[in-house]
Amino acid sequence: MMGSYSASAQHLVDEMRGTALAEPARGLAFQGAPGANSDLAAREYDPNSLPMPCYAFEDAIDSVREGRVDRAIIPIENSLHGRVADIHFLLPESGLSIVGEHFLPIRYGLMSRDLGPVTRAMSHEQALGQCRNWLRANNISPVAHSDTAGAAAWVADSDEVGLAALAPPHAADLYGLTLHGTGMEDADHNMTRFVVLAREPLAQPPMDVPLMTTFVFEVRNIPAALYKALGGFATNGVNMTKLESYQVGGSFAATKFYADIVGAPGDERIDRALEELDFQTKSLRLLGTYPQARLRP
């Protein structure tokens, strides 16, 4: 287990971890302290789950890979601030599969030990980015922390004057803080997409609901490599809703791509497109087929 929680969070962490580890089938690991957005996402995605806090994304993934709990829920992208977790690196190396997704509207509250003037606000770098205009307008300096709710617990344990946390509003009650206000995010449409990971892919994805398929691939280092690789999706009418590049190995020569498509293997159009992709690329790895949480066209 990497890192450590502040005292105000640790007893809650110990309690939640003990409960989840006692029933691995219901355990749902997340990164962060109790009360974080990932904790909320876990409870919304599966109200019967037992959310288990982990200090880092790697800890949450390892807890599933090593069999301590059956699933993890990881944020991968935010509508205001882009990529959250480096799932592109973490997931392929883990051997886990995506078995579900969840979308969570993100709201922030400003909280501290009292209602005195705030000069510094602590939170996860994603939260600080999602509230950067509000922070600038109010002359509040951002302070990065590993987690939103963890920042609230840190503030609860700190005696620093003028220090506050940006966290989900209910974290104020959880850690005994005073809530100055809510709605600090810079846009009402602030939304984070989460994926749910398990050791095995869904054996039989439901065929009566719209599905998504996620995969990573590496193109050949030749002219028009990406154009050729993606041609099969265009000719077969497959909707690709996400395509994101990332570098591997530090060489700036080997480019991999993370992609989401609407549909699933078994559909002739999908099979033909993936066959063409496999032929045109150096490597292709399916990361999972799962039900859509929000309909894509």
C-alpha positions as CSV (number, residue, x, y, z in Angstrom):
1,M,0.0,0.0,0.0
2,M,1.6,3.3,-1.1
3,G,1.3,6.5,0.8
4,S,-0.7,7.2,3.9
5,Y,-3.9,9.0,5.0
6,S,-4.2,11.7,7.5
7,A,-5.5,10.8,11.0
8,S,-9.1,12.0,10.3
9,A,-9.4,9.7,7.3
10,Q,-7.4,6.7,8.5
11,H,-10.0,5.3,10.9
12,L,-12.7,5.5,8.2
13,V,-10.3,3.8,5.7
14,D,-9.6,1.0,8.2
15,E,-13.3,0.4,8.8
16,M,-14.2,0.4,5.1
17,R,-11.3,-1.8,4.1
18,G,-12.0,-4.4,6.7
19,T,-15.7,-4.6,5.6
20,A,-14.8,-4.9,1.9
21,L,-12.0,-7.4,2.5
22,A,-14.4,-9.6,4.5
23,E,-16.7,-9.9,1.4
24,P,-14.5,-9.7,-1.7
25,A,-17.4,-10.4,-4.1
26,R,-19.0,-7.1,-3.0
27,G,-15.7,-5.2,-2.6
28,L,-15.2,-2.3,-5.1
29,A,-11.8,-0.6,-4.8
30,F,-11.4,3.1,-5.5
31,Q,-8.6,5.6,-5.3
32,G,-8.9,8.2,-2.6
33,A,-10.2,8.8,0.9
34,P,-13.7,8.1,2.1
35,G,-16.1,10.7,0.6
36,A,-14.1,11.2,-2.6
37,N,-15.9,11.4,-5.9
38,S,-14.7,7.8,-6.7
39,D,-16.4,6.7,-3.5
40,L,-19.6,8.4,-4.7
41,A,-19.3,6.7,-8.1
42,A,-18.8,3.3,-6.5
43,R,-22.0,3.7,-4.4
44,E,-24.0,4.9,-7.4
45,Y,-22.7,2.3,-9.8
46,D,-23.5,-0.6,-7.4
47,P,-25.5,0.4,-4.3
48,N,-24.9,-3.2,-3.0
49,S,-21.1,-2.8,-3.2
50,L,-18.7,-2.3,-0.4
51,P,-16.4,0.5,-1.5
52,M,-12.8,0.1,-0.4
53,P,-10.5,3.1,-0.3
54,C,-7.0,2.8,-1.8
55,Y,-4.3,5.5,-1.7
56,A,-3.2,5.3,-5.3
57,F,-4.7,4.0,-8.6
58,E,-2.0,1.3,-8.6
59,D,-3.2,0.1,-5.2
60,A,-6.8,-0.1,-6.4
61,I,-5.8,-2.1,-9.5
62,D,-3.5,-4.4,-7.5
63,S,-6.2,-5.2,-5.0
64,V,-8.3,-6.7,-7.9
65,R,-5.4,-8.3,-9.7
66,E,-4.3,-10.0,-6.5
67,G,-7.8,-11.1,-5.6
68,R,-8.4,-9.1,-2.5
69,V,-11.6,-7.7,-4.0
70,D,-13.5,-8.5,-7.2
71,R,-13.6,-5.1,-8.8
72,A,-12.2,-1.5,-8.9
73,I,-13.7,1.7,-10.2
74,I,-11.3,4.2,-11.8
75,P,-11.9,7.7,-13.3
76,I,-10.4,8.0,-16.7
77,E,-11.7,11.3,-18.2
78,N,-13.4,14.6,-17.2
79,S,-15.4,16.9,-19.4
80,L,-13.5,20.0,-18.2
81,H,-10.0,18.8,-17.6
82,G,-9.4,15.7,-19.8
83,R,-7.6,12.6,-18.8
84,V,-7.7,11.6,-15.1
85,A,-5.9,8.3,-14.6
86,D,-3.3,7.0,-17.0
87,I,-5.5,4.0,-17.7
88,H,-3.6,3.6,-21.0
89,F,-0.6,2.5,-19.0
90,L,-2.1,1.0,-15.9
91,L,-4.8,-1.2,-17.5
92,P,-2.9,-3.1,-20.2
93,E,-0.1,-3.9,-17.8
94,S,-2.5,-5.1,-15.1
95,G,-4.2,-7.8,-17.1
96,L,-7.6,-6.6,-15.9
97,S,-10.7,-6.1,-18.1
98,I,-13.3,-3.3,-18.3
99,V,-16.7,-4.7,-17.3
100,G,-18.7,-1.5,-16.9
101,E,-18.7,2.3,-16.9
102,H,-20.3,5.1,-14.9
103,F,-20.8,8.8,-15.4
104,L,-20.8,11.0,-12.3
105,P,-21.7,14.8,-12.2
106,I,-18.9,16.5,-10.3
107,R,-19.7,19.2,-7.7
108,Y,-17.3,20.9,-5.3
109,G,-17.7,22.7,-2.0
110,L,-15.2,24.9,-0.2
111,M,-14.7,23.8,3.4
112,S,-12.4,24.6,6.3
113,R,-12.3,24.5,10.1
114,D,-14.2,27.8,10.4
115,L,-15.7,30.6,8.2
116,G,-12.5,32.7,8.3
117,P,-11.0,34.1,5.1
118,V,-9.5,31.5,2.8
119,T,-6.2,32.1,1.1
120,R,-5.2,28.6,0.0
121,A,-7.4,25.7,-1.3
122,M,-6.2,22.1,-1.2
123,S,-7.5,19.4,-3.5
124,H,-6.6,16.9,-6.2
125,E,-5.0,18.5,-9.3
126,Q,-8.0,17.5,-11.4
127,A,-10.4,19.3,-9.0
128,L,-8.1,22.4,-8.9
129,G,-8.1,22.4,-12.7
130,Q,-11.9,22.1,-12.8
131,C,-12.2,25.1,-10.4
132,R,-9.3,27.2,-11.7
133,N,-11.3,30.2,-12.9
134,W,-13.2,30.4,-9.6
135,L,-10.0,30.1,-7.6
136,R,-8.3,32.9,-9.7
137,A,-11.4,35.1,-9.4
138,N,-11.3,34.8,-5.6
139,N,-7.5,35.2,-5.2
140,I,-7.2,31.7,-3.7
141,S,-3.9,29.8,-4.3
142,P,-4.3,26.1,-5.3
143,V,-2.5,23.4,-3.3
144,A,-2.2,20.0,-4.9
145,H,-3.1,16.9,-2.9
146,S,-3.5,13.2,-3.9
147,D,-7.3,13.3,-3.4
148,T,-10.3,15.6,-2.9
149,A,-11.7,14.0,0.3
150,G,-8.2,13.3,1.5
151,A,-7.6,17.1,1.3
152,A,-10.7,17.6,3.5
153,A,-9.3,15.2,6.0
154,W,-5.9,17.0,5.9
155,V,-7.5,20.4,6.5
156,A,-9.4,18.9,9.4
157,D,-6.1,17.8,11.0
158,S,-4.3,21.1,10.2
159,D,-4.1,24.3,12.2
160,E,-3.0,26.4,9.2
161,V,-5.0,29.7,9.1
162,G,-6.6,30.3,5.7
163,L,-6.4,26.7,4.5
164,A,-9.5,25.1,3.0
165,A,-10.3,22.1,0.9
166,L,-12.2,21.7,-2.4
167,A,-14.1,18.4,-2.1
168,P,-17.5,16.9,-2.6
169,P,-19.8,18.9,-0.3
170,H,-20.7,15.9,2.0
171,A,-17.0,15.6,2.9
172,A,-17.6,18.6,5.2
173,D,-19.9,16.5,7.4
174,L,-17.7,13.5,7.2
175,Y,-14.6,15.3,8.5
176,G,-16.3,17.9,10.7
177,L,-15.6,20.9,8.6
178,T,-17.6,24.1,7.9
179,L,-18.9,24.4,4.4
180,H,-18.4,27.9,2.9
181,G,-20.4,27.2,-0.2
182,T,-20.8,24.9,-3.2
183,G,-20.7,25.2,-7.0
184,M,-17.0,26.1,-7.3
185,E,-16.6,24.1,-10.5
186,D,-16.2,26.2,-13.6
187,A,-19.1,24.7,-15.6
188,D,-22.4,23.0,-14.8
189,H,-21.7,20.2,-17.2
190,N,-18.7,19.0,-15.2
191,M,-18.8,15.2,-15.5
192,T,-16.3,12.4,-15.0
193,R,-16.4,9.0,-16.7
194,F,-15.3,6.0,-14.6
195,V,-14.6,2.4,-15.8
196,V,-15.1,-0.7,-13.7
197,L,-12.3,-3.3,-13.8
198,A,-12.3,-7.0,-13.0
199,R,-9.9,-9.9,-13.4
200,E,-12.0,-11.5,-16.1
201,P,-14.0,-9.9,-19.0
202,L,-17.8,-10.3,-19.0
203,A,-18.5,-13.8,-20.1
204,Q,-21.6,-12.9,-21.9
205,P,-22.1,-9.2,-22.4
206,P,-25.9,-8.5,-22.5
207,M,-27.1,-8.3,-26.1
208,D,-30.3,-6.4,-25.3
209,V,-28.5,-3.2,-24.4
210,P,-26.0,-0.9,-26.3
211,L,-22.4,-2.0,-25.8
212,M,-19.0,-0.4,-25.9
213,T,-15.7,-2.0,-26.7
214,T,-12.4,-0.6,-25.6
215,F,-8.9,-1.5,-26.9
216,V,-5.4,-0.3,-27.3
217,F,-3.2,-0.7,-30.4
218,E,0.2,0.2,-31.7
219,V,0.7,1.5,-35.2
220,R,3.6,0.6,-37.5
221,N,6.2,3.3,-38.0
222,I,5.3,4.0,-41.6
223,P,3.6,6.8,-43.5
224,A,-0.2,6.9,-43.2
225,A,-0.2,4.1,-40.6
226,L,-3.0,5.5,-38.5
227,Y,-5.1,6.2,-41.6
228,K,-4.7,2.7,-42.8
229,A,-5.4,1.2,-39.3
230,L,-8.7,3.1,-38.9
231,G,-10.0,2.6,-42.5
232,G,-11.9,-0.5,-41.5
233,F,-14.0,1.4,-39.0
234,A,-15.1,3.9,-41.6
235,T,-15.8,1.4,-44.4
236,N,-17.9,-0.8,-42.0
237,G,-19.8,2.1,-40.4
238,V,-18.4,1.6,-36.9
239,N,-18.7,4.6,-34.6
240,M,-15.4,5.4,-32.8
241,T,-16.2,7.7,-29.8
242,K,-12.7,8.1,-28.4
243,L,-9.2,7.9,-29.9
244,E,-6.3,9.1,-27.8
245,S,-2.6,8.7,-28.5
246,Y,0.2,8.1,-25.9
247,Q,3.9,7.4,-26.1
248,V,5.6,4.3,-24.8
249,G,9.2,3.6,-23.9
250,G,10.3,7.2,-24.1
251,S,11.4,6.9,-27.7
252,F,8.9,9.3,-29.3
253,A,8.7,6.7,-32.1
254,A,6.4,4.0,-30.8
255,T,2.9,5.5,-30.6
256,K,0.0,3.6,-29.0
257,F,-3.7,4.5,-29.2
258,Y,-6.5,4.0,-26.7
259,A,-9.9,3.7,-28.4
260,D,-13.6,3.2,-27.7
261,I,-16.1,2.0,-30.3
262,V,-19.9,1.5,-30.2
263,G,-20.7,-2.2,-30.5
264,A,-19.1,-5.5,-29.7
265,P,-17.2,-8.4,-31.3
266,G,-19.7,-10.9,-32.8
267,D,-21.2,-8.1,-34.9
268,E,-20.0,-8.7,-38.4
269,R,-19.2,-5.0,-38.9
270,I,-17.1,-4.9,-35.7
271,D,-15.3,-8.1,-36.5
272,R,-14.3,-6.9,-40.0
273,A,-13.1,-3.6,-38.6
274,L,-11.0,-5.2,-35.9
275,E,-9.6,-7.7,-38.3
276,E,-8.4,-4.9,-40.6
277,L,-7.0,-3.0,-37.6
278,D,-5.1,-6.1,-36.5
279,F,-3.7,-6.6,-39.9
280,Q,-2.5,-3.0,-40.1
281,T,-0.9,-2.6,-36.7
282,K,2.0,-4.0,-34.7
283,S,-0.2,-5.0,-31.7
284,L,-3.9,-5.0,-30.7
285,R,-5.4,-5.7,-27.3
286,L,-9.0,-5.7,-26.4
287,L,-9.6,-4.3,-22.9
288,G,-13.3,-5.1,-22.5
289,T,-16.8,-5.1,-23.9
290,Y,-19.4,-3.7,-21.5
291,P,-22.9,-2.0,-21.4
292,Q,-23.0,1.7,-22.2
293,A,-23.9,3.9,-19.1
294,R,-24.8,6.7,-21.5
295,L,-26.0,6.2,-25.0
296,R,-23.7,7.2,-27.8
297,P,-25.1,7.8,-31.3
